Amino acid sequence: MLAYDIYGDGAPLLFITGATCFRSFEPVLYDANAFAEQFTVYNYDRRGRGDSDDTLPYSIERELEDIEAMIDEAGGEANVYGHSSGAILALEAAMKLESKVKRVALYDPAYANNEANLKEFKLLSQELYKMLALGKQDEALCSFLQGIGTPIEIIDEMFRKSPQWATMLGLAPTLAYDTMLASHLPPIAKASQLKTPTQIIIGEKSPASVHEVAKQLDKAIPNTMFNILEGQDHMPDPKIVLQAFAPFFTR
């Protein structure tokens, strides 16, 4: 079972969140309600999170099946916006589902940008799995957030002080899913065949590796729209993101 909520009015927009996010998490709710100013937003719990079921072993194929089910629920065609590891899923969905994804916007897609970065990320993943196996959810979650470029100040101020931090810790085992998604280089050859109109959005202050991935995808995917949001980082202001993707989605 997939749990989801619907907000707003307008063209359907499927919102795919990143690591340890769930549909009732305060930052996710803030994003979804901001996007709902112009779109009908489908805000769902990815598998193993919130009120959605899980089926083991994990695979990206199961996540893509979930995305297709959500698009079908939205009428069989939808715009798709993905953030971080959610941007990886959004791109993979566009490549697999083709016409069901009307347009796709990717914010800070979290692939490794080169072989050295990929090796570092796989080492981080191994340490993460060890922490999770030992029940060290807090340490694992903080290590992951820092590993993807989230400043420690944001972790302490935005995440740890949130009353939902305990819920995030409960979802820490799903970090294994996100690290599996991100433990790859951008699918350049496959993406070069993509026909779905694509927008790549990154924060000016997002990690350098994210900027490099975005450049690689922009070069590979035909007819992309590319935006760098001034003053934004990996956790952008959704109203600024909305200003970036609304004209693209409503063309």
C-alpha positions in Angstrom: 0.0 0.0 0.0 1.2 3.5 -0.9 0.1 6.4 1.4 -0.4 9.8 -0.2 -2.1 13.2 0.1 -3.3 15.5 -2.5 -3.0 19.3 -2.3 -4.0 22.2 -4.5 -5.5 22.6 -7.9 -4.0 22.6 -11.4 -2.0 20.2 -13.5 -0.9 17.1 -11.6 2.6 17.1 -10.1 4.2 14.1 -8.5 6.6 15.1 -5.7 9.4 12.6 -5.1 11.3 13.3 -1.9 14.9 12.4 -0.9 16.4 10.5 1.9 14.5 9.9 5.2 11.7 12.2 4.0 8.1 11.3 4.4 4.9 13.1 3.5 4.0 14.5 6.9 7.6 15.7 7.7 7.5 19.5 8.2 9.9 20.5 5.4 8.1 18.2 3.0 4.7 19.6 4.0 6.0 23.1 3.5 7.3 22.2 0.0 4.1 20.4 -1.0 1.9 23.3 0.1 4.1 25.8 -1.7 3.9 23.8 -4.9 0.2 23.5 -4.5 -0.2 27.2 -5.1 -0.1 26.3 -8.8 -0.3 22.5 -9.1 -2.3 19.5 -7.9 0.5 18.0 -5.8 0.6 14.2 -5.1 2.8 13.9 -2.0 3.4 10.3 -1.2 5.4 8.2 1.3 8.1 6.3 -0.6 8.2 2.6 0.3 9.3 1.8 3.8 8.5 5.3 5.0 5.6 6.9 6.8 2.4 4.9 6.2 3.6 3.1 3.0 4.4 -0.6 3.0 7.7 -2.1 2.1 8.7 -5.3 0.2 12.2 -6.8 0.6 14.6 -7.1 -0.9 14.7 -3.5 -2.0 15.2 -2.6 -5.7 14.8 0.5 -7.8 12.3 -1.4 -10.0 9.9 -1.5 -7.1 10.3 2.2 -6.5 9.6 2.8 -10.2 6.4 0.6 -10.0 5.3 2.9 -7.1 5.9 6.0 -9.2 3.9 4.5 -12.1 1.1 3.7 -9.7 1.0 7.2 -8.4 1.0 8.6 -11.9 -1.9 6.3 -12.8 -3.7 7.6 -9.7 -3.1 11.1 -11.0 -4.8 10.3 -14.3 -2.2 8.4 -16.3 0.1 11.4 -17.0 1.8 13.8 -14.7 4.7 16.3 -14.3 7.3 14.9 -12.0 9.6 16.8 -9.6 12.3 14.9 -7.7 14.8 16.2 -5.0 18.2 14.6 -4.3 17.8 10.8 -4.5 14.2 11.6 -5.5 15.7 13.3 -8.5 17.4 10.1 -9.4 14.1 8.2 -9.3 12.4 11.0 -11.3 15.0 10.7 -14.1 14.8 6.9 -14.0 11.0 7.1 -14.2 11.1 9.5 -17.2 13.5 7.1 -19.0 11.3 4.1 -18.3 7.7 5.4 -18.3 8.2 7.8 -21.2 4.9 9.4 -22.1 3.4 8.9 -18.6 5.9 11.5 -17.4 4.9 14.7 -19.2 7.8 16.8 -18.0 10.4 16.1 -15.4 12.4 18.5 -13.1 15.4 17.4 -11.2 16.8 19.3 -8.1 20.3 18.3 -7.1 20.3 14.8 -8.5 22.5 12.9 -6.1 24.6 10.7 -8.4 28.4 10.4 -7.9 30.1 12.8 -10.2 33.3 10.8 -11.0 35.0 7.5 -10.1 36.8 9.0 -7.1 33.6 10.4 -5.7 31.9 7.0 -6.4 34.6 5.2 -4.4 34.2 7.7 -1.5 30.5 7.2 -1.5 30.7 3.5 -1.5 33.1 3.7 1.5 30.6 6.0 3.2 27.8 3.4 2.4 29.8 0.6 4.0 30.3 2.6 7.2 26.6 3.6 7.1 25.6 -0.1 6.9 27.8 -0.9 9.9 26.2 1.8 12.0 22.7 0.7 11.1 23.6 -2.9 11.9 24.8 -1.7 15.3 21.6 0.3 15.9 23.4 3.6 15.7 20.6 5.4 13.8 21.6 8.9 15.0 25.2 8.5 14.0 24.2 6.9 10.7 21.7 9.6 9.8 24.1 12.5 10.7 26.9 10.8 8.7 24.7 10.4 5.7 23.4 14.0 5.8 27.0 15.4 6.1 28.1 13.0 3.4 25.7 14.4 0.8 26.8 17.9 1.7 24.3 19.1 4.3 26.0 21.6 6.6 26.2 20.5 10.2 24.5 23.8 11.2 21.4 22.8 9.2 21.5 19.3 10.6 21.5 20.7 14.2 19.1 23.6 13.6 16.6 22.2 11.1 16.7 18.5 11.6 17.8 17.6 15.2 15.6 20.3 16.8 12.5 19.1 14.9 10.0 17.1 16.9 10.1 14.7 13.9 13.7 13.8 14.4 12.7 10.7 16.2 10.6 9.6 13.2 13.5 10.3 10.9 15.7 8.1 13.1 13.1 5.4 12.7 13.4 5.6 9.0 17.2 5.5 9.1 17.3 1.9 7.7 15.9 3.2 4.4 19.1 5.2 4.0 20.4 1.9 2.6 17.9 2.4 -0.3 19.1 5.9 -1.0 22.8 5.0 -1.0 22.0 2.2 -3.4 20.4 4.7 -5.7 23.2 7.2 -5.4 26.1 4.6 -5.8 26.2 5.1 -9.5 27.6 7.6 -12.0 25.0 9.5 -14.1 23.4 7.3 -16.8 24.8 9.4 -19.6 24.3 7.0 -22.5 20.7 6.2 -21.5 19.8 9.7 -20.6 21.0 10.9 -24.1 18.0 9.0 -25.5 15.5 10.7 -23.3 12.6 12.4 -25.1 10.8 13.7 -22.0 11.3 17.5 -21.6 13.7 17.9 -18.7 14.7 20.7 -16.4 17.8 20.5 -14.2 17.9 22.7 -11.2 20.7 23.1 -8.7 21.4 25.4 -5.8 24.2 27.9 -6.1 25.5 26.7 -2.7 25.0 23.0 -3.4 28.1 20.8 -3.3 30.5 21.0 -6.2 29.8 17.3 -7.0 26.2 18.2 -7.6 27.1 21.0 -9.9 29.3 18.5 -11.9 26.5 15.9 -12.1 24.1 18.6 -13.3 26.5 19.7 -16.1 27.0 16.1 -17.2 23.2 15.5 -17.4 22.6 18.8 -19.1 25.2 18.0 -21.8 23.7 14.5 -22.3 20.0 15.0 -22.3 18.6 16.7 -25.4 16.9 20.1 -25.1 17.2 20.5 -21.3 16.4 23.6 -19.3 19.2 24.4 -16.8 18.8 26.6 -13.7 21.1 27.6 -10.9 19.2 29.1 -8.0 21.1 32.0 -6.5 21.6 31.7 -2.8 20.1 28.2 -2.5 21.7 25.0 -1.2 20.6 21.4 -1.0 17.6 22.4 1.0 16.1 25.1 -1.1 13.3 27.5 -0.5 10.3 25.8 -2.3 8.8 29.1 -3.3 12.0 29.8 -5.3 12.0 26.3 -6.7 8.4 26.8 -7.7 9.3 30.0 -9.6 11.9 28.0 -11.5 9.8 25.0 -12.5 6.3 26.5 -12.9 6.9 28.1 -16.3 8.6 24.9 -17.5 5.7 22.6 -16.3 3.0 24.9 -17.7 4.3 25.3 -21.2 
